[in-house]
Structure formats: structure tokens, C-alpha cells
Amino acid sequence: KKREHKSCRTSKTPHVFVSAKELEEVGKDLPARVGDSGVNREKNRYPYILPYDHCRVRLSVQNGQPHTDYINANFVPGGESERDFICTQGPLHNTVADFWRMVWEQNVRIVVMVTALRQKDQVMCDKYWPLDRGTVHHGLIQVTTVTRKQGPDYFITTINLRQVNRIITHYHYPVWPDRGIPKDVSSLVAFTELVRQELEAPPRLGPAVVHCSAGVGRSGTFVTALWLMQLCARGIPPDIRAAVEDLRLHRMWMVQNLEQYLLVHQCLLHWLRGGGASAR
């Protein structure tokens, strides 16, 4: 059943200005106890960014140990359902196997990475796939890079899991700085449109995974822009504030600051003016 949501309001003009205070409080009363439990703390890249309990992604329990179902990830909406996307942190060295287990168990076929592996001297995300053709093993899952194509500001990698025709397409946009915005809006719009077209193509299997470093700021901004582009493509005027509010009820700090909030407006305007390449 398709999900009708308040982000599909028919107001003619998007809300360009928003009170930061209004959105800052959204979701703050929601519990995130599982991620904050002692046994799971080492699995969080940032101790203050935890998944809400009510919509966290649960892995299969391993060897009867209840805590093995934990990963710092939430299901978030995207216009069709409450589980259109999974937003998660960039994998840590000790959570890479859990990341691939999540991809496998949730029937994911698209992974979107909107961060570089490193920014200056800080590790943003551990390398969880072979950059060149080759195979690595993470837990019981075999990860094979089959092809890697480079675009102007992005990479598209085809990954095979377990060599049983389980193909994952990995979209990597490394030029987006932490807590900031890309220098070139048109570049981000073109990348987002590539992913949007892939999502529109059948078969639609499980949710798409989107991650940056923490899985909240850039990830939330990307999901908001993609979601509202999909609405616009169906002739439904967007409500950016309502979409961000909804996302923040599913994962904390989605769209982390005002600069990223305004970026969503800029992306939509650019896309609607024909900046979406072949889609427009």
C-alpha cells in the first residue's frame, strides 16, 4: 500500500524559510536505548548519534546472542512506505561484516555513499568493498567488485555478493564535505538523478541504503532531495519542511543544519529548471 503523507501537500510554493528551533526538537523524545547499551557502544562511530529503537534495522541474531541483532541504522520513509530507505553510519572496521549482513538480509540492491573515506586526517568511513576488481570476505559474505566506472564527481561500482547473481550497485559521491555542502549543486543533482532513475527501474527489491559518516546530515539531505524529486516527477508539489520533519522522526538529526536544508531547495530548483540531465 502506498503511503500518503503530508509531504505531498499541494501548496504552490515550498517553504523556503524554516525556524531552526521548530525542527531541532523533532524526535528528541524518542528512545534510542539499544544503541546506547554497553554491549553496543563500540559499534557506533559517534557516541551521540544513535538509531531510534522504534525503527532500527534488526539483524538476524547470531549464535543465540541477542546483541548481535544491532547495527546503527534506521528505516526511513521516501514517499512510498516507512521503509523506502535505510540510513546508516559509515561502517567501522568492526561493523563491516554487520553492514554486509544487513545488505544481504534486507534484499538491498542499491547502496549510496555520500562521503569520502577520509576528510583531511579523519576517517569518515572504513573501506568496506574492493576499490579495484577483486574479492574480500566479511564474515560469511563474499564481496566481489566486478566493474568500476568513474563519472565527473562520482564512481559507480558493480558488486557481486556470494557469486550467486546477487548484484549490488554502489554509488559513491566523495566530494561532499562533512557537515557542509558540495561546491557544485549541479554535480549533486546529476548524481541524485542517476540514483533516482535506478530506483525507478524494476525490479524494486529491498530498501536502498544511504550512508555518509554519521548517517544523518548528508544522508538525510540526499534522501530528502531524492524523495521530493520523485514527488515532482509524479506532479506532486513538494513540502520540504514536512519531509525533513518526517525523516527526523525516524533518525536523529536528519538534514543536520540550515545550510543543508537550503541545499535541498537549491537542488530541487536546479532539477526543475532542467538540470536533471536525461530525466527532464
RAWOZI-V657266 format. One record per backbone hydrogen bond with DSSP energy under -1.0 kcal/mol. CO is the residue of the C=O (numbers start at 1). NH is the residue of the N-H. E is the energy in kcal/mol with one decimal. If there is no record, write none. Layout:
# RAWOZI-V657266
co = (CO,CO)
nh = (NH,NH)
e = (E,E)
This chain:
# RAWOZI-V657266
co = (5,6,14,19,20,21,25,27,31,34,37,37,40,41,46,55,62,65,66,67,69,71,72,73,74,76,80,81,84,85,86,87,91,92,95,96,97,98,99,100,101,102,103,104,107,109,110,111,112,113,117,117,119,122,134,136,138,141,142,143,144,145,147,149,154,155,156,157,158,158,159,160,161,165,166,168,169,170,171,172,177,184,185,186,187,188,189,190,191,192,193,194,195,196,197,208,209,210,211,213,216,216,217,218,219,220,221,222,223,224,225,226,227,228,229,231,231,232,239,240,241,242,243,244,247,247,251,257,258,259,260,261,262,263,264,265,266,267,268,269,270,271,276,277)
nh = (8,9,16,23,24,25,28,30,53,37,40,41,43,44,49,75,65,68,69,70,59,73,89,57,87,85,3,78,208,76,210,74,126,95,99,100,101,102,103,104,105,106,108,107,206,169,209,171,211,173,124,125,122,119,145,143,141,138,162,136,160,134,158,156,151,172,149,170,146,147,168,144,164,167,161,159,111,157,113,155,180,188,189,190,191,192,193,194,195,196,197,198,199,200,201,86,112,88,114,90,220,255,221,222,223,224,225,226,227,228,229,230,231,232,233,234,236,235,243,244,245,246,247,248,250,251,254,261,262,263,264,265,266,267,268,269,270,271,272,273,275,274,279,280)
e = (-2.2,-1.3,-1.1,-1.3,-2.1,-1.1,-1.6,-2.0,-2.6,-1.1,-1.6,-1.1,-2.0,-1.7,-1.7,-2.6,-2.3,-1.9,-1.5,-1.5,-2.6,-2.1,-1.5,-2.0,-2.4,-2.3,-1.0,-1.0,-1.7,-2.8,-3.0,-2.4,-2.5,-1.7,-2.4,-2.3,-2.0,-2.4,-2.3,-2.4,-3.1,-2.5,-2.2,-1.1,-2.6,-2.6,-2.4,-3.1,-2.5,-3.2,-2.4,-1.8,-2.1,-2.5,-2.5,-3.2,-2.0,-2.9,-2.4,-2.5,-3.1,-1.1,-2.3,-2.8,-3.3,-3.0,-2.9,-3.3,-3.1,-1.0,-3.7,-2.4,-1.2,-1.1,-2.5,-3.3,-2.5,-2.7,-3.3,-2.3,-1.7,-1.5,-2.6,-2.3,-2.0,-2.9,-2.5,-1.8,-1.9,-2.6,-2.5,-1.8,-2.5,-1.9,-1.1,-2.6,-3.1,-1.8,-2.5,-2.2,-1.2,-1.9,-2.2,-2.6,-2.5,-2.4,-2.4,-2.6,-2.8,-2.4,-2.0,-2.1,-1.8,-2.5,-2.4,-1.0,-2.6,-1.8,-1.9,-2.5,-2.5,-2.2,-2.5,-2.4,-1.8,-1.9,-1.1,-2.0,-2.7,-1.4,-1.3,-1.0,-2.2,-2.8,-2.4,-2.6,-2.4,-2.6,-2.8,-1.4,-2.2,-1.6,-1.7,-1.2)
